[in-house]
Amino acid sequence: MNDKSDDFSTYCLHIQITKDITIEVGKLGQIKFPKGIYLYCGSAKRNFNKRIERHQSKIKKNHWHIDYLLSNKFVKIIEIDKFKQDDETECSLVDKFIRNDIAHSFYKGFGSSDCKNGCHSHLLKLL
């Protein structure tokens, strides 16, 4: 697969949380995350590879909801799926995972506070 950042705009992070945790997530406040596997669907219209690198780094200023989660020592990215600009959007991925009974929406507004499609959340927990 060609890995030029211009080719991709949407991604899905497969995230493992190795123990139950409670963390402060910006304006969302305290959230309890049970141990398990989660999916986070996101996008980057510019600097795609830099966004992925940022997600993989533990040391960063927390800006997005996902930053708070990924900074925790009991949380790690175990896989990253990348999608071409016209193939998928973060919202279409969320919809597919829920519709196909792969995962359920985890926390209202997580990663979707600016979503124009009305997604409940862009963070899902595998069933």
C-alpha positions in Angstrom: 0.0 0.0 0.0 1.3 3.4 -0.9 1.8 5.4 2.4 2.0 8.9 1.1 0.1 11.2 3.5 -1.7 12.8 0.6 -3.4 9.5 -0.1 -5.2 9.3 3.3 -7.6 11.4 5.3 -9.4 9.0 7.6 -8.1 6.5 10.2 -9.2 4.1 12.8 -7.1 3.5 15.9 -7.5 0.1 17.6 -6.8 0.9 21.2 -6.2 -1.5 24.1 -6.9 -0.5 27.7 -5.2 -3.0 29.9 -7.0 -2.2 33.2 -10.1 -0.2 34.3 -9.2 3.5 34.5 -10.9 6.8 35.2 -9.4 9.9 33.6 -10.3 13.6 33.2 -11.1 14.3 29.5 -11.1 18.0 29.0 -14.6 19.5 29.1 -16.2 16.1 29.2 -14.9 15.6 32.7 -14.2 12.3 34.5 -14.8 9.2 32.3 -14.5 5.6 33.4 -13.0 3.4 30.8 -13.4 -0.3 31.4 -10.6 -2.6 30.3 -11.0 -3.7 26.7 -10.5 -2.9 23.1 -11.8 0.4 21.6 -11.9 1.9 18.2 -11.4 5.6 17.6 -12.3 7.0 14.2 -10.7 10.3 13.2 -9.5 12.3 10.2 -6.8 14.7 9.2 -7.3 16.8 6.0 -3.6 18.0 6.3 -0.5 16.4 7.8 -2.0 13.0 8.0 1.2 11.2 9.1 2.0 13.8 11.7 -1.4 13.3 13.2 -0.8 9.5 13.4 2.6 10.2 15.0 1.0 12.5 17.5 -1.5 9.8 18.5 1.4 7.4 19.0 3.3 9.7 21.3 2.8 9.6 25.0 4.3 13.0 25.5 2.2 15.8 24.1 -0.1 18.6 25.2 -3.6 17.3 25.5 -5.7 19.0 22.9 -8.3 16.5 21.5 -10.3 14.1 23.6 -8.3 11.2 22.3 -5.1 12.8 23.6 -6.2 12.4 27.2 -7.0 8.8 26.7 -3.8 7.9 24.7 -1.6 9.6 27.2 -2.5 7.1 29.9 0.1 4.5 30.7 -2.5 1.7 30.6 -3.6 2.6 27.1 -1.9 1.7 23.8 -2.6 1.7 20.1 -2.4 -1.9 18.8 -3.4 -1.3 15.2 -4.1 1.6 12.8 -6.3 1.4 9.7 -5.9 4.2 7.1 -8.4 5.1 4.5 -8.1 7.1 1.3 -9.7 10.5 1.0 -12.8 9.4 -0.9 -13.3 5.9 0.5 -14.4 6.5 4.1 -15.2 9.3 6.5 -14.9 9.0 10.3 -18.7 9.1 10.5 -19.2 6.4 7.9 -16.7 4.1 9.7 -18.5 4.7 13.1 -21.8 3.9 11.4 -20.5 0.7 9.8 -19.0 -0.6 13.1 -22.3 0.0 15.0 -24.6 -1.2 12.2 -22.6 -4.4 11.8 -22.7 -5.1 15.6 -18.9 -4.9 15.8 -18.8 -2.1 18.5 -21.1 0.3 20.3 -20.8 4.0 20.9 -18.9 4.5 24.1 -19.2 8.1 25.5 -21.4 10.9 24.2 -19.4 13.6 22.5 -16.0 11.9 22.7 -14.2 13.0 19.5 -17.5 14.1 18.0 -18.2 17.4 19.7 -17.7 19.2 16.3 -19.3 16.4 14.2 -21.7 17.8 11.6 -23.4 14.4 11.1 -24.7 14.1 14.6 -22.6 11.1 15.6 -23.0 10.2 19.3 -19.3 9.5 19.6 -16.3 8.7 17.5 -15.0 6.4 20.3 -16.5 2.9 20.2 -16.0 -0.1 22.4 -15.8 -3.6 20.8 -18.7 -5.9 21.7 
